[in-house]
Amino acid sequence: MKYLFLLHSPGGPPQDQAGVLIDCAPLQPASSATTVRVRDGQTILTDGPAAELREQFGGYTLVECADLDEALRWAATIPAASTGWVEVRPVIAVQVPS
């Protein structure tokens, strides 16, 4: 199962000794975001993040693990877990229409 780690602090990816790492990257500051909404068929673009929060995501890591316990063990190895926190979320598998 895939898990997304949302990093709430600067920090690098976990050491990938077991081949679980799929992708990871730091994010530009929230001020660089553009929010897209579609209402009544009209696309509305807003500069900035969708929600004004004190804490912002610093990056993400995507892993594939056997279960949540394994994902949590990997999340604990990320430097962001020591300086901020790591939110771990299971990814729902979706079939992309062809």
N, C-alpha and C positions, 0 to 999 in steps of 0.2 A: 504494500500500500504506500502511496505517496503522502508525504507530510510537508507542509510549508512552514518554515520557521520565519517569523516576522521579527526582525532584530530592532530592538528599541535602544540602541546604543551603537556607536561605531565599533566595528570589530570584524575580523576576518572570518572565513568559513571554518568548519571543523576540519581536523586532520582526517582525510578520507582513507583510512587504512583498510576498510572493509568493502569499498566500492559502492557505498550507499549514496554518494553525492551525485546529483543530476545537474544542478546549476546553482550558482550563487552570484550575487553582485551587490555593491553598495548602491544607494539611491541618491540622486541629486536632492538638494533641499526641498522641502514641501513648497517653498515659494516658487519653485520652477514648474509646479504642477498645473495642468489645465483640466478642469472638471467638465465632463460632457453629460448633458441631460437631453432627453428627447421628450417633449410635451406637445400633445396635439399635433404630431407630425413635424414639429419645428425643432431643430437642433439648437440648443442653448449652450454656449461655451462661456466658462467663467475662469478667469485667471486665479490660480491658487488651489489648495486642497478642497475636497468635498466637505470636510468638517474642520473646524478650528479647534485643535487640541493642543494642550501644552506639550505633550510628548508626541514625537513623530517617528515614523519608521526610518531607520538608518540603512536598512538593506534587507535582503531576503536570502534564504537558502532553501533549496528544494531537494529532498532526499527520498529514497525508496527504502523502506524498512519492513521487516516482517510484521511488526505490531507497534502499538503506541509505546510500550515499555522500551523497545529498542530506540525509537525516535527520541524519547525523552533522555535516554543515555547520551545520544549524539548531541542533542541540544545543549546539554550541560558542558560539552567540550568547546563550545563556541565562546571566544573571548567576550562577546557582548553579554553573556550570562553573568560574567563577573563584574562588569561595569554598569550594566543596565538590566535588561531582562530579555528573554526570548519567548515569544508566544508561539506555541505549537498547534497547528491546525491540520486535521486530516483533509486531504483533497478528494473531492467527489469525482469519480471517473465518469466522464461524459462522452458519448459517442458523437463525433462531429459528422453532420450530414454531408454526404458527398454530392 
